[in-house]
Amino acid sequence: MAQASPLPRNETGIATAIGSLKQQFGDRLQTGQAIREQHGHTTTWIENQPPDAVVFPQTTEEVADIVKICAAHKVPVIPFGVGTSLEGHVNAPAGGISVDMGQMNQILAVHAEDLTCTVQPGVTREQLNTHLRDQGLFFPIDPGANASIGGMTATRASGTNAVRYGTMKDNVIALQAVMADGEIIKTAQRAKKSSAGYDLTRLLVGSEGTLGLITCITLRLHGIPEAMSAARCSFQSVEGACQAVMATIQYGIPVARIELLNALSVKAVNAYSKLDLPETTLLLLEFHGSQASVAEQAELFGQIAGDFGSTGFEWTASTEERNRLWQARHDFYWAALQLRPGAKALATDVCVPISRLAECVAAATAKAEELGLQAPLVGHVGDGNMHMSPLVDMADADEVARTEDYVGWLAELAISMDGTCTGEHGIGQGKRPYLTKELGGATRYMAAIKAALDPDNILNPGKILPG
């Protein structure tokens, strides 16, 4: 298990803060070992560092009260959504208070005529889209897991639809947040654009809880397309698949999703989801638009894919078949685990310019084989994002060390290709060593912003910035 460095603890302050919070929140403050460990653990192999207590606010004002109490005693505050993050974001290396936003799960307003809505941070992606469906609207950001909107905002999430609809930074219009001193601020109005002052909305999107606790989010919505079609085709090589993706983007086909699976991933998906896909490099696609346009887009892609050696091209407008394919893709993590029962999957991501994607994928695959690692791959290849998930026997110290070396090597490879060490998982604890390598002196300015907004370093300490 990857060791997470502890930070100095303020034992007296923590005890005093817990006492004050217990008086205000009663049973909504919990200190049991199991719930604390749950709030220090995500789908990661980084060592669990539980908080000292978990509190469940229901309003922005209660979040502000929590932060004010913690600020008075210089106690860390760690926001928690539903725990789907992958880089140790919710760990508490200095102890402190985990603020679970799960009870702040109200959809506050839907302005259908403006294509916007305002929600509390505990609202989940699936909850929001279920609520919007009857109004002919949807929120397109889809990281796969049923993540909370607050967590998705804090980590600047994206996912399978990013190639068409962008990431969270493109779809958040305004925020309400509690800052390190407990003050409640609003970063923008509901207008879709503004030139008024510094863009604090974009500053907080992706800040991973280190600059403020997000308590309200105004989102950009989209109309549910008249029609959707899905397509799949196989390739003999990763290079051929990636070249087909590049040509599709350059041709201007407005694909909604393009996902790449390597042969090992297809094998896992077949076994887990009872499919019979050819076990070779695979592209899954989705097209949104009118009945005529989705058919035309699928057919154009089929012609392009054929130029790069595709086989078995099929497309369908059947909702049932489309959902079956994408559910199988979303179940990839669990499918991968079945390839090696008892192993842990270390999901890591990088992103490179799309022109370097084939080279990056090929190198990553070869390196995994060289190190003797079983590493299924999936990728949101329309925007150059790829995910490797080495399957690791955590009891084998040598294999763990080889996997840690591999993750570092992959991050540095992406940076050398003018890419990034993380396309959507965030920095958290796991990717901190690579931020300076990627951005150099810019991290000093990040540290200056952090120091200005959180001088006592109580907001999610030990994340993002190099130690």
N, C-alpha and C positions, 0 to 999 in steps of 0.2 A: 504494500500500500504506500502511495506517495505520502511522504511526511509533510505536514503543513507547519510552518514555523509559528510557535506561540509568540504572543506579545505580552509585555508587562501588564499585570492585572491590578486593578484598583479595588482591593478586597473590601475596604471600609466603605467606599462609595457605592459599590455594588450592593452590599448588604443594606445600606441606608435607603438606596433607591427602591429596592425590592419591598422594603417595609412601607414606604410611602405609596408605591403603586398598589400594594395589596389593600391598603386602606381605601383607595379610590375604586379599584376594579374588582375586589372580592374574588369570586370564583373565576372571573375572566383573566386572572393571573395564575399561571400554573408553574410549579417548580419540580414536578415529577421527572425522574430520570428518563423514562421512555419518551415523554413528549419533548424533553429538551434534546435528546439525541435525534428524534425525528426532525427537529428544526435546525440541526447542524449537519444533516445528511441529504445529499441529492444523488442523482444517478451519476456518480463519479467515483473514482478510486482514491480521491484525496482523503486523508485522515479526517475522521469526524471530530469537530471541535464544537461541542454543544454550548449554547448560551446558558446563563444561570437561571433565567426565567423566560417564560413566553406569555405575552399579554395580547388580548384580542380586542382591539378598539372597534367601535361601530360608527364613529363620526370623525371628521377632520379635526374637530376641536379636541376630541379625546387623544388623537395622535399628537396634537400640539402639547397637550398636558403631559403625555409620556415623555416627549422630547425635552420639555422644560425641566421636569424632574431629573432626567438623566443628565442634562446639561449642567444643572446646579451641582451635581456630584461627580461630573466628568466620567460618566459611565457610558460605554459603547451601546449604540442602538443599531440593530440589524433588521432591515425590512425583510419580510417573508411573504411570498405569493402562494404557490402550490408546490414548490420544491422541485421543479423540472429542470432547473439550471444545471450546467455540466462542469463548471470550473470552480466549484467551492464558494460560490457567491454568498451563501447563507451561513457559512461557518462563522464561529465567534472566537477568533484566535486570542482575543483579550478578554473573553467572557462578555457579560453584559446582558442586554434585554433584546429578545427577538420580538418584533412587532408583526404579528400574523394578521394580514389584511383580509382573511377569509370571511369575516362577518361584515365587511364593507363591500357588499356584492349587489348593490342596487344599480339598475339602469335608470339614470336620473331623468334623461330627456332624449327623445328622438325627434329631430327636425328633418322629416323626410323631404320637405321641399328644398332644403339646403344641402341634403346629402351629408348630414352630420349627426352625431349623437354624443352624449356626455354620460360617462359611467364612473362608478367607483372602482378602485384598483383591484378588488377581489372578484370582479366579474370575469368569468372565463370566456375564452374564444367561442366555444360551442354554445354556451349559455347566450351570448350576445347574438350569434347568428340564428339560433332558434327563435329568439324574440323578434328579430328583424324580418324573418322569412315572410310573414303575412303582409308586410309592407313592400315586398318586392325588392328588398335591399339586403346587402351582405357586407361583412367586413372581411377583406381578402387575405390578410396576413395569416399564414398557416404554417407554424413551425412543426406541425405533426402532433406534438403533445397538446393536451387540453390545458394550455398554460393560462395564467391570469393576465388580464390586460395590463395591470400594473407591472408585473414582472416582465412582460414582453416590452413594455415601454422602457423600463429601467435597463434592460440588456440590449436594446436596439435590435430586437428580434426580426427575423424575416422568414424564410421558408420556401415552400415549393412554388408559391405564386409570385415570388419577387421579380421574376423576369418581366412580368407585365405590370404588376401593381406596386412595385417598389418594396421598401422595408418600413419599419415602424417610423423612422425619421420622416418618411414621405407622407405618412398617414396620421400623424398626431398634429392637431391644429393648436391646441392650448393645453396647459396643465395648471393644476393647483398643487402646491407642495408645501410641506412643513420644513423649514430650514433648521440649521443646527442650534439656533437659539430659541426655537419654538414658534417663530413668527410664521404665519400663513401667508403665502404669496400666490398671485395669479400671474402667469407668464405672458398671457395674450388674451385677446377677445376671441369671439367665435368667427370673425371674418376669416375668409380662406387665405388672405394674404395681408401682410402688414410691413411697413418700413419704420415702425416705431421702436427705436432704440436697439439695444443688444438683443440677440435672439436667445433668450433664456430658455425657451422651449427646447431648442435643439441642444443646448448645453446640458439640460437635465435628461433628455432622451439618451440612453446609453451610459449614464453616469453610475449605474449599478449601485444606487443607494448611498454613494459616497458624498453627494452634495446636498441632498434633500430627500425627504420621504414623499413620494408622489401619492396624493390622496384623491385626485379627480382628473380625468382625462377626457378631452374632447377629440373625437376621431372623425376622419374623413370616411364616408361610406360610398358604396358603388351599387348601381342597379344590378339585380340578378340578371345575367344574360338570358336572352330569349332562348338560346340553344347552346349546348356544350357537346363537344365530341372528344373522344380519346383515341389515341393511336399508340401502337407499339411496333417496334421493329428491332431486329437483332443484327449484330455486326460481328465480323470475325476478329476485329481489333478495336481497342479503345481509340486508337488514332482515327479510324474511319468514323466512329461515332462522334468524336469531338469535331472533326472536320465538317460533318453534316450539321452539327449544331451551329458552328460558326457561319456556314453558308446560309442557314435558315435565318439567323439574326441579320446578317448582311442583306439578305433578300427582302427584309422588312415584313416577314410573316409575323403577325401579332400573337405569338403563342402565349398562353397563360402559364403553362408549366412545361419544363423539359427536365426530366430526371434520368440520370445515368446509374446503372447498376452493373458491377462487374460480374463475372461468371459465378464467383463464390456467393455473392449476394443473391443472385437469381436462384441458385441451388437452395439457399436458406429460405427464401420467400416461397418457392415451390413446395417445400416440405411443410412449412408452417401454415400457409394459406391454402393448401390443396390446389395449386395451380400446375399447369403443364407447360410453362414457358421454356423455350430453348435455353439451355444452360450455357450461354455465352454472353458477351457484352450486349446490354439491352438499353434502349431508350424508351421511356414512357412520356407521352405528351398529352396536353389538353389544350383545346381551342375554345374560345368564347366568342359569341356574336349571334348573328341571325342564322336561321336554318341553312340558308344558301352559303353564307360566308364560312361557317365551320366546316362544311363539306369541302369547299374550295381550299381552305387552308390545309386540311388534312391531305387532300390530293396533291397539292403543291409540295408539301413536305415529303410525301412518298416519292415524288419524282426526284427531289434533291437527295434524299437518302439513298435512292437507287444509284446515283452517281458515285456514291462512296461505299458501295459494296454491301448495302443492307440486304437482309433476307427476311422473309416472313412478315412483311409489312401488313398490318391490319388496322382498320379504324372503325369506330362504332359511335353512334349517337345514343345507344341504349344507356339509360341512367343506371340500370342495374349492373351492367358490365363495367361501365366507367367507375362506379363506386367500388366494385369488387377489386379492380386493379389498384385504385388509389388507397383503399383500405389495406391492401397487402403491402403497399409501399410504406404506409404509416406504421405498420406493424413490424417494420424491418428490424428494429432494435431487439424485439423479443424473438424474432425469427433467427437473428444472428446468434443469440445465446444458445439456441438449440443445436447449432453446429458443433458446440463443444460444451456439453452439460457440465456444470460446476465452475466453468470459467467466468470471468468478469469481462464485460465489453468496455473498453476505454474509448469512448466516442470523442474524437478530436477533429477539428475542422480547420481548413485554410482556404484562402481565396486568392486567385491570381487573375491577371488579364486573360480574357478568353482565348487570346492567341497563344498563350503558353499552357493552356489547360491540358492538352493531350500529353505534352512533355512532362508536366507535373504528375499527372496520373500514372504515366508509364514508369517514371522514376520512383514514385511512392510504392507502386506495386512491386517493382524489382527489389527495392530496399527491404520491404517486408519479407520477401522470399529469402533474400540474403541473410537476414537475421533469424530466419526460421519461425516467423510469426504468421499466424493465420489471421488475415486482415480483410474482411469484406469491405466493400466500398460502395457508397452512394453519393450522388452529387446533384446539386441544383445547377446543372452545367450551363443553363442559359445566362447565368451571371458569374461563372467561373468559380463557384463554391463547391468544394468537395469534402466529404467526411470519410475518414478511415476509422474503423472500429476493431483494432487488434483484440483478439480473445486471449485473455491472460489467466494463467494459473497463479493465483495470488500467493500460493504456498511455495512457489518456485522462485527463489530470490534472483537467480540468474535471468529467468525469463522476465521478471518484473523490471530488472535493470535494463535489459535489452529493449523492452517496450518504452521505458522512459527515454532512453537514447533515441529511439525511433521518433517519438513525439517531438523532441527537441530538434532532431534533424529535419523533420518535415516542416516545422515552423520556419527554420532558417532557410530551407529550400524555397518556400513561398516568398519570403522576404527578398531573397536574392533574385527572384523573378519579377520584382516590383509589385509583389502581392502583399498579403497581410497574414499574420499568424492566426487570425481568427476572423472569419467572414460573418459569423452570426452568434457564436456561442458566448462571446465576450471574453474579457481578461480574467476577472475574478482573482483567484489565487494561482490557478494552474498555468496561465500564460504570462504572468508578471515578468519572468526573466527575459521575455522577447520584445517587450514594448519599447525599450530604449534602442534595441537593435533595429527595430522597424522605424521609429520616429526620431531617434537621436535627441537633440537638444529640446525638441518640442515638449518632452516630458517634464522639463523644468517649469514650463509655463503651466502645464497641467497641475503640477505641485503647487505653484503659486496661487492658482484659482482655488484649489482645495484648501490651502492655508487661510486664504481670505474668507472663504465661506464657512469653514469649519475649523477654527483656530485650535480647538482642543482635540481634534481628530476623534470625535465620538461617532461619526456616521460611517458605519461599515468599515472600520479600520482594517488594514492589511490587504485591501483589494486594489486592483488596477495598478497603482503606482509602485515602482520598484522599491523594495525595502531598504 
